[in-house]
Amino acid sequence: MLGLGDLKQTRAYQEARQEEREELLTKTVPLLLQTGMSVEQIATQLDFPVETIQRFAPKTN
């Protein structure tokens, strides 16, 4: 029988977790930038690499 630890190791579980993170960052990063936080501050507070936060920052022209 599969335990919770085994379930967390499955590809389906890992992909679902990644999708959840991306959805959260898609919504959160623009809002935090609007409050005046920098990409670096957001990365520090959310414990993500700066490069990851930059991917979710709106592109300005």
Helices and strands as residue ranges (DSSP letters): H 4-8, H 11-34, H 39-46, H 50-56
